[in-house]
Amino acid sequence: MEASIWQRWEEAVLDRRHPFRLLTVSTIGVEGAPRARMVVLRDVASTQRRLSFHTDARSSKVGDIAADTRVSLLVWDEDDRVQLRAEGEASLWRTSIKEGAEAFRGLSDDARNAYRGPVAAGLPIDHPDAARPEIVADHDMAEQNFVLVRCVIRRLEWLQLQDGRQSRAEFLYSERGAIRRWIAP
């Protein structure tokens, strides 16, 4: 089961319609309240138990992670009626670092548009067009605004909801190895 979970995440990186592709990522905001938002799974390193996504350096999640690296991730597969919860530690990789630069170089021009906006996500604007991506005088802000976020998973929980019978398993990861066990649903 554990190998199947990681394999499905690997498949989700390549398949835009895969139910594991969109993750709800929760952080602890600087004011202490939880914050949840959707992100797109961009890379999986199953042997390192790592999931990665991209974000804008100006987003609140970057500040949240800089202050507290703990994150929680949630996936729901409607067809299989499976919920996955993952907890771990996130790290921020800007383009000034090799891994961040490599991830940025792998983006299409359309994907780079997400990081070209003149205003940070969540800030008030006067009209919808005020946040449209732009390149001013050959200065492309996309590279400066791009951040690779890598989440090393410390705890993974699988829950299968079936009519009349639910199953739940937990996987705990540490430097000493892994603990795998069934837990009550």
C-alpha positions as CSV (number, residue, x, y, z in Angstrom):
1,M,0.0,0.0,0.0
2,E,2.7,2.5,0.9
3,A,4.6,2.0,-2.4
4,S,1.3,2.4,-4.2
5,I,0.7,5.7,-2.5
6,W,4.1,7.1,-3.6
7,Q,3.6,5.6,-7.1
8,R,0.3,7.4,-7.5
9,W,1.9,10.7,-6.5
10,E,4.6,10.1,-9.1
11,E,1.9,9.4,-11.7
12,A,0.1,12.6,-10.7
13,V,3.1,14.8,-11.6
14,L,2.6,13.6,-15.2
15,D,-1.2,13.4,-15.4
16,R,-3.1,16.7,-15.0
17,R,-6.3,14.9,-14.3
18,H,-4.9,12.6,-11.6
19,P,-6.7,13.1,-8.2
20,F,-3.4,13.3,-6.4
21,R,-2.2,16.3,-8.5
22,L,-3.9,19.0,-6.5
23,L,-2.9,19.2,-2.9
24,T,-4.4,21.2,-0.1
25,V,-1.4,22.6,1.8
26,S,-1.8,24.0,5.3
27,T,0.6,26.2,7.1
28,I,0.6,28.1,10.4
29,G,0.2,31.8,9.6
30,V,2.4,34.3,11.3
31,E,-0.5,35.3,13.5
32,G,-0.8,31.6,14.7
33,A,-4.0,30.7,12.7
34,P,-4.0,27.8,10.2
35,R,-4.0,28.6,6.5
36,A,-5.0,26.2,3.8
37,R,-4.7,26.5,0.0
38,M,-4.5,24.4,-3.1
39,V,-1.2,23.8,-4.9
40,V,-0.2,21.7,-7.9
41,L,2.1,18.8,-7.2
42,R,5.2,19.3,-9.4
43,D,7.8,16.7,-8.3
44,V,8.0,13.6,-6.2
45,A,11.2,11.9,-4.8
46,S,9.7,8.8,-3.2
47,T,13.0,7.5,-1.9
48,Q,13.5,10.8,0.0
49,R,9.8,10.9,0.9
50,R,9.6,14.4,-0.7
51,L,6.8,16.2,-2.5
52,S,7.4,19.6,-4.2
53,F,5.3,22.4,-5.5
54,H,5.9,26.0,-6.9
55,T,4.8,29.3,-5.4
56,D,5.3,33.0,-5.7
57,A,7.9,34.4,-3.3
58,R,5.5,37.2,-2.4
59,S,2.7,34.7,-1.3
60,S,1.7,34.4,2.4
61,K,2.7,30.7,2.4
62,V,6.4,31.7,1.8
63,G,6.3,33.9,4.9
64,D,4.4,31.2,6.8
65,I,7.0,28.5,5.9
66,A,9.9,30.8,6.7
67,A,8.5,31.3,10.2
68,D,7.4,27.7,10.8
69,T,8.5,24.9,8.4
70,R,5.7,22.5,9.5
71,V,3.1,21.8,6.8
72,S,0.1,19.5,6.4
73,L,-1.0,18.2,3.0
74,L,-4.3,16.7,2.0
75,V,-5.5,14.8,-1.0
76,W,-8.9,13.3,-1.8
77,D,-9.6,10.7,-4.5
78,E,-13.3,10.6,-5.1
79,D,-13.3,7.5,-7.3
80,D,-11.4,5.3,-4.9
81,R,-12.8,7.1,-1.8
82,V,-9.3,7.6,-0.4
83,Q,-8.1,10.4,1.8
84,L,-4.4,11.0,2.2
85,R,-3.0,13.2,4.9
86,A,0.7,14.0,5.0
87,E,2.7,16.0,7.6
88,G,6.2,17.2,7.2
89,E,8.7,20.0,7.0
90,A,8.9,22.4,4.1
91,S,11.9,24.2,2.7
92,L,12.1,27.2,0.3
93,W,14.4,27.1,-2.8
94,R,14.8,30.3,-4.7
95,T,16.3,30.6,-8.1
96,S,19.6,31.7,-6.6
97,I,20.0,28.1,-5.4
98,K,20.7,25.3,-8.0
99,E,17.5,23.3,-7.3
100,G,15.3,26.4,-7.5
101,A,17.0,27.5,-10.7
102,E,16.6,24.1,-12.3
103,A,12.9,24.0,-11.4
104,F,12.4,27.5,-12.9
105,R,14.2,26.6,-16.1
106,G,11.8,23.6,-16.5
107,L,8.7,25.9,-16.6
108,S,7.0,26.7,-19.8
109,D,6.5,30.4,-20.7
110,D,2.8,30.1,-19.8
111,A,3.7,28.7,-16.4
112,R,6.1,31.6,-15.8
113,N,3.2,34.0,-16.2
114,A,2.0,33.0,-12.8
115,Y,5.1,34.7,-11.3
116,R,5.1,37.9,-13.6
117,G,2.2,39.7,-11.9
118,P,3.1,43.2,-10.7
119,V,1.1,42.7,-7.4
120,A,1.5,39.9,-4.9
121,A,-1.5,37.5,-4.6
122,G,-4.0,38.4,-2.0
123,L,-3.3,42.2,-2.1
124,P,-6.2,44.6,-2.9
125,I,-6.3,45.9,-6.5
126,D,-8.5,48.5,-8.2
127,H,-9.7,46.2,-11.0
128,P,-9.1,42.6,-12.3
129,D,-6.6,43.7,-15.0
130,A,-4.3,45.4,-12.4
131,A,-2.7,42.0,-11.5
132,R,-2.2,40.8,-15.1
133,P,1.3,39.5,-15.8
134,E,3.7,41.9,-17.5
135,I,7.3,42.2,-18.7
136,V,8.6,45.8,-18.3
137,A,11.6,47.0,-20.4
138,D,12.9,43.4,-20.9
139,H,12.9,42.9,-17.1
140,D,11.1,39.7,-16.3
141,M,10.1,39.4,-12.7
142,A,9.1,35.7,-13.0
143,E,12.5,34.4,-12.0
144,Q,12.8,36.7,-9.0
145,N,9.3,35.8,-7.8
146,F,9.5,32.0,-8.2
147,V,10.1,29.6,-5.3
148,L,10.3,25.8,-5.3
149,V,8.8,24.4,-2.1
150,R,10.0,20.9,-1.0
151,C,8.1,19.0,1.7
152,V,9.8,16.1,3.4
153,I,7.1,13.9,4.7
154,R,7.4,12.7,8.3
155,R,3.9,11.2,8.7
156,L,1.5,9.8,6.1
157,E,-2.0,8.6,6.8
158,W,-4.2,6.7,4.4
159,L,-7.9,6.4,4.9
160,Q,-10.2,4.2,2.7
161,L,-13.9,5.0,3.0
162,Q,-16.0,2.0,1.9
163,D,-19.6,1.3,2.6
164,G,-19.8,-0.4,5.9
165,R,-16.0,-0.8,6.3
166,Q,-13.3,1.8,6.6
167,S,-9.5,1.1,6.8
168,R,-6.8,3.4,8.0
169,A,-3.0,3.1,8.0
170,E,-0.3,5.3,9.3
171,F,3.4,5.6,8.2
172,L,5.8,7.4,10.4
173,Y,9.2,8.4,8.9
174,S,12.4,9.3,10.7
175,E,16.2,9.0,10.3
176,R,16.0,5.6,12.1
177,G,13.5,4.2,9.5
178,A,9.8,3.9,9.2
179,I,7.0,2.7,11.4
180,R,4.0,1.2,9.5
181,R,0.8,0.3,11.3
182,W,-3.0,0.1,11.0
183,I,-4.9,2.5,13.1
184,A,-8.6,2.8,14.0
185,P,-10.6,4.7,11.3
